């Protein structure tokens, strides 16, 4: 009696193949939400970086035009940007710290900064009517999310000792006393970009840190 040689697939083989393909397909499907979330975060960080750079340019311009109060020994900075608070629109005036001992000063609010900057006051955007109308028009036509309107900004500043200067001189450094240290007018800035959340709170997206001197 001849034994038939069936070259086809058995039901079990077909079932196993279907299961394997289903698992692979499911894995691919599950990747889409992750990819979408990653792209969303990337867009958010990119736009936040552009906002931070724009704000930095405004801070730099204001620093270049800072005026010295001879009586207090402090520099006054007039910052002009598309920002708003409860009492300020487009223009925010503040004094720079006069001593390295002052530590970080937070703006808006003109108070000592803390590590949890999300709990401190921040500037809103869209204060300029022209920019507001433009962002709303872009949102209507292209991007209903309108990230720009959801961003907020805050600024920390402190006076620092320039690199290479110390209180006690060593190799490759210059000794300065406290009075000389305070007269060097070298400052460090931290620009924080937040996004408003549904709970009327804010979530920090990026922080841009840099230093600048008044000459």
Buried (B, 14 or more C-beta within 10 A) or exposed (E): EEEEEEEEEEEEEEEEEEEEEEEEEEEEEEEEEEEEEEEEEEEBEEBBBEBBEEBBEBBEBBBEEBEEEEEEEBBBBEBEBBBBBEEBEBEBEBBBBBBBEBEBBBBBBEEEBEEEBBEBBBBBBBBBEEBBEEBBEEBEEEEEEBBBBBBBBBBBBBBBBEEEBBEEEEEEEEEBEEEEBBEBBBBBBBBBBBBBEEEEEBEBBBBBEEEBEBE
